Amino acid sequence: MKLINGRVHLALLGLCSISYYIEVRAIAHVCIADRINNGDPLFLLFTHILPWLLLYPIALVYYRLKDDIPFAESLRNTKQTCTMGDAASNQRFQSINSVLKLVTLSTLLIISMYSFMTALSIAPVFDVAIIHNTSMLEIIVLFATVAGVATNNMRSLAKRFISIFNALIGIVLVAYFNASSDLLSGKFSINPSTGESSDPFLFDRLKASLICGLGSLFIGPYVFLLERWCINTSRQITGSGRWLKMYAWFSAIGLTSILMLSVVSLYSGGFKYMFHMCGSITRSPWFLLSMICGKLPTVMGSAHLIMSDSIESLTLLPILRIIVVWLGQWCIEAENRILTLGEVVGFLMLVISFVIMFISHSRKG
């Protein structure tokens, strides 16, 4: 059952895509500025899970102001609604079962994000965004179909298959002709006698694609289990309590991930490493930009999409992200790039696939 209309749905998709572009660009600046320290994937992972902790406090303040309820009473009501929702399924938030769920979700989140941060620290943004979102598109479509969320209508299923296939062809064209554009722009050359490329990022691209592609597959079970364990129980509550409980789950996942990463950080580098991490966050504006304007809106928008619709709505997100990243790269490097016809064709195929899938999904609701 949908809780949002088409315009709000499109706005949330746009918010998640733009904030995703801000996040990857800011991380790229951090890695270029200091590849030895701030470019450490574990450091990047730690800093970009911190926004999860802010989700519940922000939601609590928002609904307190919206409903004009005193802070203490809203906090007490949230605790009661969470308890009521868990009592219906004989589960409590502090039970061993809930802890196991948090550990499982945090582990899946850490693996997927660590592979993403590792890829961003060694390869260009556009290449990482292509493989990251392509893997997410494939695995989310698979889990949406397995979970029975996708439509069973044969006509709609055929239209969806053609749209996704068209999008994948568009991604291949954009990626291939983007490399051709780099070659024409003089970013690298090919030895005519040996056929070897002088691309300095060649092996880094291959390594990043393998790491990010495999790690992104963990997003599928993460989203599926998140909806089954957390989102569905939150939907049983009426009013603002459902949103507060959902954000409580997200903040709990973030806290569990931080605790797990803290143990790893202390074991690998000791307290000195932890102090360096905290100091770098406060000194670098790119970290704050990536966390506040990048990761935080992305997580909040994705949470609203799942809560208001289903995991099937997330299949639109990777396609729009690739579109936004390509547009951003073209705008930034317009003077130093040669736009090829193949890139334009691939871009148009992505746009057409997104429009068809969005209209089909909106009519389904």
C-alpha positions in Angstrom: 0.0 0.0 0.0 1.4 3.3 -1.0 1.6 6.2 1.4 2.9 8.8 -1.1 1.8 10.1 -4.5 3.8 10.2 -7.7 5.2 13.7 -7.2 6.5 13.0 -3.7 7.9 9.7 -4.9 9.8 11.4 -7.7 11.0 14.1 -5.3 12.4 11.4 -2.9 14.2 9.7 -5.8 15.7 13.0 -6.9 16.8 13.8 -3.4 18.5 10.4 -3.0 20.2 10.7 -6.3 21.5 14.3 -5.9 22.7 13.6 -2.3 24.4 10.4 -3.6 26.3 12.5 -6.2 27.3 15.0 -3.5 28.5 12.1 -1.3 30.7 10.4 -3.9 32.2 13.7 -5.1 33.0 14.8 -1.6 34.6 11.4 -0.8 36.7 11.7 -4.1 38.0 15.1 -2.9 38.9 13.6 0.5 40.8 10.8 -1.2 42.7 13.1 -3.6 43.6 15.4 -0.7 45.0 12.7 1.5 45.2 9.2 0.2 47.4 8.0 3.1 45.1 8.9 6.1 41.7 10.2 5.2 41.5 7.9 2.1 41.5 4.8 4.3 38.3 2.9 3.6 37.8 2.0 7.2 38.0 5.7 8.1 35.6 6.6 5.4 33.2 3.9 6.4 33.2 5.0 10.1 32.5 8.6 9.2 29.6 7.8 6.8 27.8 5.5 9.3 27.7 8.3 11.8 24.7 10.0 10.1 22.6 6.9 11.0 22.8 8.0 14.6 21.1 11.3 13.8 18.0 9.9 12.2 16.0 9.1 15.3 16.8 12.4 17.1 15.9 14.4 14.0 12.6 12.5 13.6 11.8 12.9 17.3 12.3 16.7 17.1 10.3 17.0 13.8 7.3 15.1 15.0 7.4 16.9 18.4 7.1 20.2 16.6 4.6 18.9 14.1 2.2 17.4 16.6 2.9 20.1 19.3 3.6 17.5 22.0 6.1 18.1 24.8 9.4 16.4 24.3 9.2 14.1 27.4 5.7 13.0 26.4 6.7 12.4 22.7 9.6 10.3 23.9 7.4 8.3 26.2 4.8 7.8 23.5 7.5 6.5 21.1 8.6 4.0 23.7 5.1 2.8 24.2 4.4 2.5 20.4 7.6 0.5 19.9 6.7 -1.7 22.8 3.2 -2.3 21.5 4.4 -3.1 18.0 6.9 -5.6 19.4 4.4 -7.1 21.8 2.1 -7.9 18.9 4.8 -10.2 17.4 6.1 -11.3 20.9 9.4 -9.5 20.3 10.9 -6.7 22.3 13.5 -4.3 21.0 16.0 -5.2 23.7 15.5 -9.0 23.3 18.2 -11.3 22.0 16.3 -11.8 18.8 16.4 -8.0 18.1 20.1 -7.9 18.9 20.8 -10.7 16.4 18.8 -8.9 13.8 20.8 -5.7 14.4 24.1 -7.5 14.2 23.0 -9.2 11.0 21.8 -6.0 9.3 24.9 -4.1 10.5 27.2 -6.8 9.1 25.5 -6.7 5.7 25.6 -2.9 5.8 29.3 -2.8 6.7 30.4 -5.2 4.0 28.5 -3.3 1.3 29.6 0.1 2.4 33.3 -0.9 3.0 33.5 -2.3 -0.6 32.0 0.9 -1.9 34.5 3.1 0.1 37.4 0.9 -1.0 36.4 1.3 -4.6 36.0 5.1 -4.3 39.5 5.4 -2.7 41.2 3.8 -5.7 39.2 4.5 -8.8 37.4 7.5 -10.4 33.9 8.4 -9.3 32.0 7.7 -12.5 33.4 4.1 -12.8 32.5 3.3 -9.2 29.1 4.8 -9.6 28.4 2.7 -12.7 29.3 -0.7 -11.2 27.8 0.2 -7.8 24.4 1.1 -9.1 24.4 -1.6 -11.7 25.0 -4.3 -9.0 22.3 -2.7 -6.8 19.8 -2.7 -9.7 20.3 -6.3 -10.5 20.2 -7.6 -6.9 17.2 -5.5 -5.8 15.3 -6.6 -8.8 16.1 -10.2 -8.0 15.1 -9.9 -4.3 11.9 -8.0 -5.2 10.9 -10.8 -7.5 11.8 -13.5 -5.0 10.0 -11.8 -2.2 6.9 -11.5 -4.4 6.8 -7.7 -4.3 7.1 -7.4 -8.1 3.9 -7.5 -10.1 2.6 -10.9 -11.2 0.8 -9.4 -14.3 2.5 -10.8 -17.4 2.0 -7.7 -19.4 3.5 -5.5 -16.7 6.3 -8.0 -16.0 7.2 -8.1 -19.7 7.2 -4.3 -19.8 9.4 -4.2 -16.7 11.8 -6.8 -18.1 12.2 -4.8 -21.4 12.7 -1.5 -19.4 15.5 -3.1 -17.2 17.1 -4.7 -20.2 17.1 -1.4 -22.1 18.6 0.3 -19.0 21.4 -2.2 -18.9 22.2 -1.7 -22.5 22.2 2.1 -21.9 24.6 1.6 -19.0 27.0 -0.4 -21.2 26.9 2.2 -23.9 27.5 5.0 -21.4 30.4 3.2 -19.8 32.0 2.2 -23.1 31.7 5.5 -24.9 32.8 7.3 -21.7 36.1 5.5 -22.0 36.2 6.5 -25.7 35.5 10.1 -24.7 38.5 10.0 -22.3 40.7 8.6 -25.1 39.6 11.4 -27.5 40.1 14.0 -24.8 43.7 12.9 -24.3 43.4 11.5 -20.8 45.2 8.3 -21.9 46.5 6.9 -25.1 46.9 3.5 -26.8 50.2 2.2 -28.2 49.4 1.4 -31.8 52.1 -1.3 -32.0 51.4 -3.2 -28.8 47.8 -2.2 -28.1 48.6 -1.3 -24.5 46.8 1.5 -22.7 48.5 4.3 -20.8 45.5 4.7 -18.6 46.9 5.1 -15.0 43.7 3.9 -13.5 43.3 0.8 -15.6 44.1 -1.8 -13.0 42.5 0.3 -10.3 39.3 0.4 -12.3 39.3 -3.4 -12.6 40.1 -4.0 -8.9 37.5 -1.4 -7.8 34.8 -2.9 -10.1 35.4 -6.4 -8.7 35.4 -5.2 -5.1 32.4 -2.8 -5.4 30.4 -5.2 -7.6 30.6 -8.1 -5.3 30.2 -6.0 -2.1 27.1 -4.2 -3.5 25.4 -7.6 -3.8 24.9 -7.6 0.0 22.5 -4.6 -0.5 19.9 -7.1 -1.7 19.6 -9.2 1.5 20.1 -6.1 3.6 17.1 -4.3 2.0 15.0 -7.5 2.0 15.7 -8.3 5.7 15.3 -4.6 6.7 11.8 -4.5 5.2 10.8 -7.9 6.7 12.2 -7.3 10.2 12.0 -3.5 10.7 9.7 -1.8 8.2 6.8 -4.3 8.4 6.7 -4.1 12.2 6.8 -0.3 12.0 3.9 -0.3 9.5 1.6 -1.9 12.1 1.7 1.3 14.2 -0.5 4.2 13.3 0.3 7.9 13.2 3.8 9.3 13.7 4.7 6.3 15.9 5.4 4.3 12.7 8.0 6.8 11.5 9.6 7.2 14.9 10.0 3.4 15.3 11.4 3.1 11.8 14.0 5.7 12.5 14.7 4.1 15.8 15.6 0.9 14.0 17.9 2.8 11.6 19.7 4.6 14.4 20.0 1.3 16.3 21.6 -0.3 13.1 24.0 2.7 12.9 24.9 2.4 16.6 25.5 -1.3 16.3 27.7 -0.7 13.2 29.7 2.0 15.0 30.3 -0.3 17.9 31.5 -3.1 15.6 33.8 -0.8 13.7 35.1 0.8 16.9 36.3 -2.7 18.0 38.0 -3.2 14.7 39.6 0.3 14.7 40.9 -0.1 18.3 42.3 -3.5 17.4 44.0 -2.3 14.3 45.2 1.1 15.2 44.5 1.8 18.9 43.2 4.9 20.5 45.5 7.1 18.4 43.7 6.0 15.2 40.3 6.8 16.8 41.5 10.3 17.9 42.8 10.9 14.4 39.5 10.0 12.9 37.5 12.3 15.2 40.0 15.2 14.5 39.9 14.8 10.8 36.1 14.9 10.7 36.0 18.3 12.4 38.9 19.8 10.3 37.8 18.7 6.8 34.7 20.5 5.3 34.4 17.7 2.7 33.7 15.2 5.4 30.9 17.3 6.8 29.5 18.0 3.3 29.5 14.3 2.5 27.9 13.2 5.8 25.3 16.0 6.2 24.4 16.8 2.6 25.2 13.4 1.2 24.8 10.4 3.3 22.1 11.8 5.7 19.5 12.8 3.0 20.3 9.5 1.1 19.4 7.4 4.1 16.4 9.4 5.0 15.0 9.4 1.5 15.6 5.7 1.0 13.9 4.9 4.3 10.9 7.0 3.3 10.7 5.1 -0.1 10.7 1.7 1.6 8.4 2.7 4.3 5.9 4.4 2.0 6.0 1.9 -0.8 8.1 -1.2 -1.1 11.6 -2.4 -2.0 10.4 -2.5 -5.6 10.5 1.3 -5.7 14.2 1.2 -5.0 14.8 -0.3 -8.5 14.3 3.2 -9.9 17.0 4.7 -7.7 20.1 3.1 -9.3 19.1 4.2 -12.8 18.4 7.8 -11.7 21.7 7.9 -9.8 23.7 6.9 -12.9 21.8 9.7 -14.9 22.6 12.3 -12.2 26.3 11.2 -11.9 26.7 11.3 -15.7 25.1 14.8 -15.9 27.3 16.0 -13.0 30.5 14.7 -14.6 29.6 16.2 -18.0 28.8 19.6 -16.4 32.0 19.7 -14.4 34.3 18.5 -17.2 32.4 20.1 -20.1 35.5 22.1 -21.3 37.8 19.1 -21.2 35.5 16.4 -22.6 34.4 15.4 -26.1 30.8 14.3 -26.0 30.3 11.2 -28.2 27.1 10.1 -29.8 27.2 6.7 -28.1 27.1 8.4 -24.7 24.1 10.5 -25.7 22.3 7.4 -27.0 23.0 5.4 -23.8 21.9 8.4 -21.7 18.6 8.6 -23.6 18.0 4.9 -23.1 18.5 5.3 -19.4 16.1 8.2 -19.3 13.5 6.3 -21.3 13.8 3.3 -19.1 13.4 5.4 -15.9 10.3 7.2 -17.2 8.6 4.0 -18.3 9.4 2.2 -15.0 8.3 5.2 -13.0 5.0 5.6 -14.8 4.3 1.9 -14.6 5.1 1.8 -10.9 2.9 4.8 -10.2 0.0 3.3 -12.0 0.5 0.1 -10.1 -0.1 2.0 -6.8 
